[in-house]
């Protein structure tokens, strides 16, 4: 929902300022349209339906995984494809993976989104409407900005959307922003008061390898990025999550685990090892044995570490797989 347009429309109709809050409260609780908002005059509901689209996004295609994960391809008003994911867990968690851009300009070599042609930053309303779409389906309680795009390149839009998420049931402490190491954005987050979590896509323990698989490292090298993450940790008193996708024969060797342990230390970071999800690249995923051995080295050196539970791989909804694959069929691939 374009909240600025909503407020302007209500003001032009001579409505009191609390009307915008009423509309938002209905939307955040999962209302499917203005007709459900029974504490608004019927004539006002009709006017809003004509003047303010209930969503800035149009759902185009929906796919459900065997594990319950739900992926939705949306189009923006100007035809940009955007994907978002609802992940359902057996313990009752309902987590959203939200996109901040249509496509991504940073071309990480293992990521399907990076192979797309970059479109543009999404507005705060377009980011929020991904979450509202799933809220209309069921209650949600976690969110990660790990979908399409680099969130810290669109930080104001991301933060504006994140500030609204508690109204949907997703607190700041259950919201995570992931970055490839966009240094200006990390610096900006240090001063932001919201207790939103930070995750860093690392994927290599040295600059040479990281630059090879993540070109952004040439601009913002490891030492500078990790120093900024440590400053964030000092301010927020929360660990930084390290995302480390396991690529067979590339970054999964014993000596690389040792190097990573030395690089990170034991106090600031928690490592999340990610089994590689096929994205049409030349990479292959590390074996379960290699992942377990890598994890054991980190644990032996006191580094907190987990292995990510993969969700939605069979529908290309897992980490690194979002690429609006149906966009070439359902639209002109404007992005």
Secondary structure, 3 states (H helix, E strand, C coil): CCHHHHHHHHHHCCCCCHHHHHHHHHHHCCCCCHHHCCCCCHHHHHHHHHHCCCCCEEEEEEEECCCCCEEEEEEECCCCEEEEEEEECCCCCEEEECCCEECCCCCCCCCCHHHCCCCEECCHHHHHHHHHHHHCCCCCCEEEECCCCCHHHHHHHHHHHHHHHHHHCCCHHHEEEEECCCHHHHHHHHHCCCCCEEEEECCCCCHHHHHHHCHHHHCCCHHHHHHHHHHHHHHHCCCEEEEEEEECCCCCCHHHHHHHHHHHCCCCEEEEEEECCCCCCCCCECCHHHHHHHHHHHHHCCCEEEECCCCCHHHCCCCCCCCCCCHHHHCCCCC
